[in-house]
Amino acid sequence: MRKVNLMVMTGLLAVVMAGCSPVDEAKSMLEGASASPDSQTEDASDAASAEQNVQAEAADSAALDALVEGKNTISFKNFADNPQDSSDDYALDVIGSIPTDKEYTLSELKDELNKNYDNGVESMEYAYIDCGADGVKEMALRIQGPFIEPGSKVTLIIKEIDSKLQVVYAYAEWARSETNINEFGFISGGGSGGATLHVSDAACIDADGKYKFGYYEEEQIGIEQFADFREHDDFSGVEYEGLICVYTLGLERSEEAAGAEEYYSYLVCDSETNEPVDIPNLYTDSPHKTVMDSFKDIKFVTIDELKKKKEEKLTSIGVTEQIKNGNIPEYKEITTN
């Protein structure tokens, strides 16, 4: 303590000479000297943790870089052991044609796919992503070929697990269906189910490489098409403006949805442009509500309530605003032998 006091007095003299307030400065110096050991321990711990994170990120990056360079392999064992983690039947078909009892360089993977698809693999591209925004790199590997139709694509999500690069998820795209995974592992897709039906969905890959289903949504343009598959009273005599667009929201995966609750809402769209039209009292006192009330077994909520359901589901699976609003990564082409 005498040594500390001597240090404080020396500092105090310097403060006085500089024209500063000596009491406050002396108090600050004494408190700082007293807290120094704990502070140094915390700083050392933080530095060690940061160093471990840097080393982990570097190891992940090195393994993935080596894969691109043809010096590392990927395994489908994790994917084969967890087929329920993929809701994409087309992607399952493609991977199902690949023996999962061995590991593959990208060149070997291309050869295997060419063997199964008449030498039709057109390109391989990759992008680094960060599923769950935890600072650990994963890879999205996009392969173009005649998997569903000419020019279709299959994307593999690759993560290092137990010192091996594993395929943890896969999805397919073709002319009538598009899916994207953003830089933080948020998956959004959409496609056409017919001339007046549009389907979209959302999910994510978390920091552990686990697939988490968010929701699926159907948009049916025109009440007549919606009514074809549901019981309802006659509403043919009701006159109303525009087109009634009906939204069906499911919060469970389709194959698990038997008995699961669905949510319904509606908007009014312009009959020429399909753009939403503002209708006063749409959900309380409008001809459109009269039409929707004819579906006795369906409870319709407002479109804002439907949006809230979607946001709550995404929050429940760990999708933050940062994760949801991440950028779509840029892909680089891979040249294989």
C-alpha positions in Angstrom: 0.0 0.0 0.0 2.9 2.4 0.7 4.1 1.8 -2.8 0.6 2.5 -4.2 0.4 5.7 -2.1 3.8 6.8 -3.4 2.6 6.3 -7.0 -0.6 8.3 -6.3 1.3 11.2 -4.7 3.7 11.3 -7.6 0.8 11.4 -10.0 -0.9 14.0 -7.9 2.0 16.3 -8.1 2.0 16.0 -11.9 -1.8 16.8 -11.9 -1.3 19.9 -9.8 1.5 21.1 -12.1 -0.8 20.5 -15.1 -3.5 22.6 -13.5 -6.1 19.8 -13.1 -8.3 18.9 -10.1 -6.1 16.9 -7.8 -8.8 15.3 -5.6 -10.7 13.6 -8.4 -7.5 12.5 -10.2 -6.0 11.1 -7.1 -9.2 9.2 -6.3 -9.3 7.8 -9.8 -5.6 6.7 -9.6 -6.2 5.0 -6.2 -9.3 3.1 -7.5 -7.5 2.2 -10.7 -4.5 0.8 -8.7 -6.7 -1.1 -6.4 -8.7 -2.7 -9.3 -5.7 -3.5 -11.4 -5.2 -7.2 -10.6 -8.8 -8.2 -11.4 -8.9 -6.0 -14.5 -5.7 -7.6 -15.8 -7.2 -11.1 -15.2 -10.3 -10.2 -17.1 -8.3 -8.6 -20.0 -6.2 -11.7 -20.2 -9.3 -14.0 -20.2 -10.9 -11.9 -23.0 -7.7 -11.9 -25.0 -7.4 -15.7 -24.7 -11.1 -16.2 -25.7 -10.6 -13.9 -28.7 -7.5 -15.8 -29.7 -9.4 -19.1 -29.5 -12.2 -17.7 -31.7 -9.6 -16.5 -34.2 -7.9 -19.9 -34.2 -11.3 -21.7 -34.7 -12.3 -19.4 -37.5 -8.9 -19.9 -39.2 -9.2 -23.7 -38.9 -12.7 -23.6 -40.5 -11.5 -21.4 -43.2 -8.4 -23.5 -43.9 -10.5 -26.7 -44.2 -12.9 -25.1 -46.6 -10.2 -23.4 -48.6 -8.5 -26.8 -49.0 -11.8 -28.2 -50.3 -11.9 -25.6 -53.0 -8.3 -26.3 -53.8 -9.0 -30.0 -54.2 -7.0 -30.9 -51.1 -9.9 -31.9 -48.8 -13.0 -33.9 -48.9 -16.7 -33.7 -47.9 -18.8 -36.4 -46.3 -22.5 -37.1 -46.7 -22.7 -39.2 -43.5 -24.3 -36.4 -41.4 -26.9 -35.8 -44.1 -27.6 -39.5 -44.5 -28.1 -39.9 -40.8 -30.5 -37.0 -40.6 -32.6 -37.1 -43.8 -35.5 -35.5 -42.0 -33.5 -32.3 -41.8 -34.2 -31.7 -45.5 -37.7 -30.8 -46.7 -36.6 -30.8 -50.4 -37.5 -34.1 -52.1 -35.5 -33.1 -55.3 -32.3 -32.5 -53.3 -32.9 -35.8 -51.5 -33.1 -37.6 -54.9 -29.9 -36.1 -56.1 -28.0 -36.9 -52.9 -29.6 -40.3 -52.8 -27.8 -41.2 -56.0 -24.4 -40.6 -54.3 -22.9 -43.4 -52.2 -22.5 -42.1 -48.7 -19.9 -44.6 -47.5 -17.0 -42.6 -48.8 -15.8 -39.0 -48.9 -15.3 -36.9 -52.0 -13.1 -34.1 -53.3 -15.1 -31.7 -55.4 -13.7 -33.3 -58.6 -14.8 -36.7 -57.4 -18.2 -35.4 -56.5 -18.5 -33.9 -60.0 -17.5 -37.3 -61.5 -20.1 -39.1 -59.4 -22.9 -36.7 -60.5 -21.8 -36.9 -64.1 -22.0 -40.6 -63.9 -25.6 -40.4 -62.6 -26.7 -37.5 -64.9 -25.2 -38.2 -68.3 -22.2 -35.9 -67.9 -24.5 -33.0 -67.4 -22.8 -31.1 -64.6 -22.4 -27.6 -66.0 -20.7 -25.7 -63.1 -19.7 -25.6 -59.5 -19.7 -22.4 -57.4 -19.1 -21.7 -53.8 -19.7 -18.9 -51.2 -18.7 -18.6 -47.6 -21.5 -18.0 -45.2 -21.8 -17.8 -41.4 -24.8 -19.8 -40.2 -26.2 -18.3 -36.9 -23.9 -15.3 -37.2 -21.4 -16.9 -34.7 -18.2 -16.0 -36.6 -17.6 -19.6 -37.8 -17.5 -20.2 -41.5 -19.6 -22.6 -43.5 -19.9 -23.1 -47.3 -22.7 -23.0 -49.8 -21.7 -25.2 -52.7 -24.0 -24.6 -55.8 -24.0 -27.2 -58.6 -25.8 -26.7 -61.9 -26.9 -29.6 -63.9 -30.0 -31.6 -65.3 -31.1 -32.7 -61.9 -34.7 -31.7 -62.3 -34.6 -30.1 -65.7 -31.8 -28.6 -67.8 -30.2 -25.7 -65.9 -31.5 -26.7 -62.5 -29.3 -26.3 -59.4 -28.6 -28.1 -56.1 -27.0 -26.3 -53.3 -25.2 -28.1 -50.5 -24.5 -26.5 -47.1 -21.2 -27.7 -45.7 -20.0 -27.4 -42.1 -17.0 -28.8 -40.3 -18.2 -31.2 -37.6 -15.8 -33.4 -35.6 -12.9 -32.3 -37.9 -14.7 -33.4 -41.0 -16.5 -31.3 -43.6 -20.1 -32.5 -43.6 -23.1 -31.8 -45.8 -25.7 -30.7 -43.3 -28.5 -29.5 -45.7 -29.4 -29.3 -49.4 -32.0 -27.6 -51.5 -32.8 -27.6 -55.2 -33.9 -24.8 -57.6 -35.5 -24.9 -61.1 -37.5 -22.7 -63.4 -40.6 -22.6 -61.2 -38.9 -22.5 -57.8 -36.2 -20.3 -56.3 -34.5 -20.6 -53.0 -31.8 -18.5 -51.4 -29.6 -18.8 -48.3 -28.2 -15.5 -47.0 -24.8 -14.8 -45.4 -26.2 -15.9 -41.9 -28.0 -19.1 -42.9 -31.5 -17.7 -43.3 -33.3 -19.6 -46.1 -36.1 -18.1 -48.1 -37.9 -19.7 -51.0 -40.7 -19.2 -53.4 -42.3 -20.8 -56.4 -45.4 -21.2 -58.5 -48.1 -23.8 -57.7 -50.1 -22.8 -60.7 -51.2 -19.7 -62.6 -52.9 -18.1 -59.5 -51.0 -19.8 -56.7 -47.7 -18.6 -55.2 -46.0 -20.5 -52.4 -43.2 -19.2 -50.2 -41.3 -20.5 -47.1 -38.7 -19.6 -44.6 -36.2 -21.5 -42.5 -32.7 -21.3 -41.2 -29.5 -23.3 -40.5 -28.3 -22.5 -37.0 -24.8 -22.2 -35.7 -24.7 -26.0 -35.0 -25.6 -26.8 -38.6 -29.2 -27.8 -37.7 -32.1 -27.1 -40.0 -34.9 -25.1 -38.3 -38.2 -24.8 -40.2 -39.9 -21.4 -40.0 -43.2 -21.4 -42.0 -44.8 -21.9 -45.4 -47.3 -19.5 -46.9 -49.7 -19.8 -49.9 -51.1 -16.8 -51.7 -54.2 -17.7 -53.8 -55.2 -14.9 -56.2 -59.0 -15.1 -56.6 -61.5 -16.4 -54.1 -63.0 -18.8 -56.7 -59.9 -20.9 -56.8 -59.7 -21.0 -53.0 -63.3 -21.9 -52.7 -62.9 -24.9 -55.1 -61.3 -26.9 -52.3 -63.3 -25.8 -49.2 -66.9 -25.9 -48.0 -68.7 -22.6 -48.1 -72.1 -21.0 -48.4 -73.1 -19.4 -51.7 -71.6 -16.0 -52.2 -72.3 -15.5 -55.9 -74.7 -12.7 -55.3 -72.2 -10.5 -53.4 -70.7 -7.7 -55.4 -67.2 -6.5 -54.4 -64.3 -4.6 -55.8 -61.1 -6.2 -57.1 -59.8 -9.7 -56.5 -59.8 -11.3 -53.1 -56.3 -12.8 -52.4 -56.3 -15.4 -49.7 -53.2 -16.3 -47.6 -52.7 -19.6 -45.8 -49.9 -19.8 -43.2 -48.5 -23.0 -41.8 -46.0 -23.1 -38.9 -45.2 -26.8 -39.2 -43.4 -28.6 -42.0 -45.8 -29.9 -44.6 -45.1 -33.6 -43.9 -45.9 -33.0 -40.2 -48.8 -30.7 -40.8 -51.6 -33.2 -40.4 -53.8 -31.8 -37.6 -51.5 -28.7 -37.2 -53.3 -25.4 -37.1 -53.2 -23.1 -40.1 -53.9 -19.4 -40.2 -55.8 -17.5 -42.8 -56.1 -13.9 -44.0 -57.0 -12.0 -47.1 -56.3 -8.8 -49.0 -58.0 -7.2 -51.9 -55.8 -6.9 -55.1 -56.3 -4.9 -58.2 -57.7 -7.1 -61.0 -55.2 -5.7 -63.5 -52.0 -5.4 -61.6 -52.6 -7.8 -58.6 -51.3 -5.0 -56.4 -53.0 -4.5 -52.9 -56.0 -2.1 -52.8 -56.9 -0.3 -49.6 -60.5 -1.1 -48.6 -62.0 0.7 -45.6 -63.2 -1.6 -42.8 -62.0 -4.6 -44.8 -62.1 -7.0 -41.8 -65.1 -5.5 -40.0 -67.7 -4.2 -42.5 -67.1 -4.8 -46.2 -68.6 -6.9 -49.0 -65.3 -8.8 -48.9 -65.9 -9.8 -45.3 -69.4 -11.0 -46.3 -67.8 -13.3 -48.8 -65.2 -14.6 -46.4 -67.8 -15.2 -43.7 -69.4 -17.8 -46.0 -66.5 -20.1 -45.1 -68.0 -21.3 -41.8 -65.1 -23.5 -40.8 -62.3 -21.0 -41.3 -61.4 -18.1 -39.1 -59.8 -15.3 -40.9 -57.4 -12.8 -39.1 -56.1 -9.5 -40.3 -53.0 -9.4 -42.5 -51.1 -7.7 -39.6 -52.0 -10.6 -37.3 -50.7 -13.1 -39.9 -47.4 -11.2 -40.2 -47.1 -11.2 -36.4 -47.4 -15.0 -36.4 -44.6 -15.3 -38.9 -42.3 -13.0 -37.0 -43.0 -14.9 -33.7 -42.2 -18.2 -35.4 -38.9 -16.9 -36.8 -38.0 -15.5 -33.4 -38.7 -18.9 -31.8 -36.1 -20.6 -34.0 -33.4 -18.0 -33.4 -33.8 -15.8 -36.4 -32.8 -12.3 -35.4 -33.2 -9.2 -37.5 -29.5 -9.4 -38.3 -29.8 -13.0 -39.5 -33.0 -12.3 -41.5 -31.7 -9.3 -43.2 -28.3 -10.6 -44.2 -27.0 -10.2 -47.7 -27.2 -12.9 -50.4 -23.5 -14.0 -50.8 -21.6 -13.8 -54.0 -20.6 -17.1 -55.5 -17.3 -17.9 -57.1 -16.8 -20.5 -59.8 -14.7 -23.6 -59.0 -12.5 -25.1 -61.6 -12.2 -28.9 -61.2 -10.1 -31.3 -63.1 
